[in-house]
Amino acid sequence: MRPARTPRTWQSGTEPATARSDLKLRFLLSVLFTPFFALATAGFALWAADPPSSGAPGQRTLIAFAIACAALTLFAAVDLWVVVRRRRTEL
């Protein structure tokens, strides 16, 4: 078994610090998905409040979906706030 060779050029380690994300795309996705997930949260919460008697999806499943959508709504809203703040400071 051969020993591992070291690379010829070393990375400086500043690449992730200077990398930039696409703020326009993040803004667009946040604007689209914040209301979508908010409506999905409300829909699942209302459905869980009055589940069908046949119980195709159980009430616990619907509550879990509502909680997951609420978390995604919060994540998208925070990302939207971060993107708007960054765009204001960069201009």
Stockholm file with secondary structure:
# STOCKHOLM 1.0

chainA/1-91         MRPARTPRTWQSGTEPATARSDLKLRFLLSVLFTPFFALATAGFALWAADPPSSGAPGQRTLIAFAIACAALTLFAAVDLWVVVRRRRTEL
#=GR chainA/1-91 SS CCCCCCCSSCCCSCHHHHCCCCHHHHHHHHHHHHHHHHHHHHHHHHHHHSCCSSCSSCHHHHHHHHHHHHHHHHHHHHHHHHHHHHHHHHC
#=GC SS_cons        CCCCCCCSSCCCSCHHHHCCCCHHHHHHHHHHHHHHHHHHHHHHHHHHHSCCSSCSSCHHHHHHHHHHHHHHHHHHHHHHHHHHHHHHHHC
//
